[in-house]
Amino acid sequence: MTSAVIAQWILERTGLNPESLGPRNIERAVAAAMEQAGLADPADYLERLQSSASELQALIDALVVAETWFFRDREPFVFLKHHVQSAWPASHPNRRLRVLSAPCSTGEEPYSIAMTLLEAGLTPEQFHIDAVDISRRAIETGRRAIYHERAFRGHDPGCIDRYFHRIPDGYALDERVVRLVNFQTDNLVHPVFLAAQDPYHIVFCRNLVIYLTEPARVLFLEALNRWIVPHGLLITGHSELTFFQQAKYTPVHHARSFACTRSGPAENKSTRHRIAKVATYPAAPRPPACLAPLSLATSAVPVPKVEPDRNTPPNDLNAIRDLANQGALIQARARCEQFLKDHPPSAEAYCLLGLIHQASDRLDDAEAGYLKALYLDPRCVEALVHLSLCYERRGNAARAALIRARARRIEMAVTQSA
Ligand SMILES: C[S@@+](CC[C@H](N)C(=O)[O-])C[C@H]1O[C@@H](n2cnc3c(N)ncnc32)[C@H](O)[C@@H]1O
């Protein structure tokens, strides 16, 4: 037996895609854990893993990528505040807002949610936050709630001054906020996870699904439907919206919030209007070109049809993206092609064209669009993510995984330089 068998065994339990973690990182983590356990034979170590929960936990802790920070991506929290102030608690006077942060890593995300809800005017009695992660080490860090400067690289709406105090080893979060988050170590891809819980009104699920294997993702998306109330709000990671759209979530039109709503039992036009109303928020600044949210459903999932605005000028990529999101794929394609004729070639435009083709099930054309985008900008994460989905749909899992790993490396590099 080789350590690769061990890696496979553990990855099947976490649902994580070996390519996204980096095969060499996995080998190193397994070798270090075996040395720590004083075992040279992989077969003995596997036996230990199967019989010892703490050994298994130590290996998981060594394998996962727990990268996170306060108010990550900024706009989801701006959106959360608006959403809560405009749609809650007036419409739910006696209901407690239930929020899930999964995976929560070392706590920066659920605590950012807690501070945002307080800033939105909710009292601690008006909401409940659960936070889950598979890494016990990450959960312990979250419970300790002492953070270093690095955890604050995101946008800070004045919260550091209001909710933290300086101590010799960093910044300690105010006990009033710490009390608001219920941490739990658990495996989100386990079939019975959260089966007995009341569902949540808002779920933050960011930077997990993109790194799961296809079977784990399917399992996870099915479970997610049980955790979230009909029309509940889901906040995804910036390159993950597409996965959720395929699972019948509808994007909210607030730029860079990466939010979507879960379809209700009988999604119809009036529901759509409600979503549109909830989604009317002040415009956010435009994201850098190739990181803009490109959120089109594939043709496997019909986008609710609304009448496209046929007066939209054809020279605005955002308008073209909206048109495509409304289901007007033929017009969107024509306008995108026209845009490319009228403007210098850009990764963003080719990536959008790829998405429009993909939504029409034209995988060859979609692939060509993404490859052109990547030729112009090899670091275009959106093109990489969607290209990997194209390969996945064609059954080329190995190639899909390689491309996703490349996207992951670029994201990590961006994160580290932020
Ligand atoms: C990159 S962090 C994301 C944290 C936060 N959501 C964010 O976006 O900043 C990914 C987290 O997923 C956790 N994770 C990976 N597989 C998991 C699983 N099967 N169940 C629960 N958590 C998992 C890891 O431990 C890690 O802390």
The ligand as a Gaussian input file, in Angstrom:
#p B3LYP/6-31G(d) Opt

LIG

0 1
 C      -11.134000      28.527000       2.247000
 S      -12.000000      28.144000       3.728000
 C      -13.476000      29.069000       3.514000
 C      -13.887000      29.811000       4.760000
 C      -14.947000      30.889000       4.531000
 N      -16.197000      30.334000       4.091000
 C      -14.462000      31.929000       3.545000
 O      -14.903000      31.912000       2.413000
 O      -13.652000      32.768000       3.922000
 C      -12.481000      26.479000       3.372000
 C      -12.862000      25.700000       4.622000
 O      -13.610000      24.544000       4.207000
 C      -13.421000      23.572000       5.216000
 N      -13.876000      22.274000       4.698000
 C      -13.324000      21.544000       3.689000
 N      -14.015000      20.403000       3.522000
 C      -15.032000      20.423000       4.409000
 C      -16.091000      19.521000       4.708000
 N      -16.230000      18.357000       4.056000
 N      -16.944000      19.843000       5.710000
 C      -16.798000      21.007000       6.403000
 N      -15.813000      21.893000       6.157000
 C      -14.946000      21.607000       5.168000
 C      -11.944000      23.684000       5.512000
 O      -11.618000      23.129000       6.769000
 C      -11.699000      25.197000       5.434000
 O      -11.718000      25.770000       6.711000

